[in-house]
Amino acid sequence: MGILEIIGYFASVTIAVSMTMSSIVKFRIINLIGAFTFATYGYLIGALPIGLLNTFVVSVDIFYLYKNFSKKEVFETLEVRSDNRYLLRFVDFYNKDIQKFFPGFSYKPEVNTVSFFILRDMAVAGLFLARREDDNILRVGIDYVLPEYRDFKNGKFVYQILQNKFIEKGFTKITTDSKNKQHIKYLKKIGFKQKESGIWELDIINN
């Protein structure tokens, strides 16, 4: 197999993989890589239509990625009661996806100290449920983000912007359990450190 064939196959596989992404940001990034490679392949073999088409796709991906990362979104929390009907329906509707990141999770309204939806421009982007432990520790039950909003912005809002609110309630640490690779990557990017096997911890300080 020659180098041009390898480039062509790599471009095809990358674009195919991008189509499986539920996150629009991941789709754009991976599709951008695939389209750039395909455009290069097209120019190298003298297939101008392939090169031009994929150059256009690259431009579109760059435009929407820039738009996504540069736009100003309004983040808010919507606190809800433990018996809120929308909350119960939300947990039930997304249960299969929730179990991927929080296996064994079962909604127990009586243990939640903190319960709120995360809103982005008034659209529900995620759900945060946690309970108090040892007076000063906030133990996260789930910090679930809808697939289309998995770009780490939710996490930065909850664990950085809301830190002072948690401190006002007497919390100095946030802990959570995780053995899911995607979730661990998310926790590390937010600033969590592994305390022991499967246990992750974040110290919170006044900003």
ABEGO torsion letter per residue (X at the ends): XBAAAAAAAAAAAAAAAAAABABAAAAAAAAAAAAAAAAAAAAAAGBAAAAAAAAAAAAAAAAAAAAAAABBBBBBBBBBBAABAAAAAAAAAAAAAAAAABBGBBBBAAABABBBBBBBGGBBABBBBBBBBGGABBBBABBBBBAAABAGAAAAAAAAAAAAAAAAAGBABBBBBBABAAAAAAAAAAGBBBABBGBBBBBBBBX
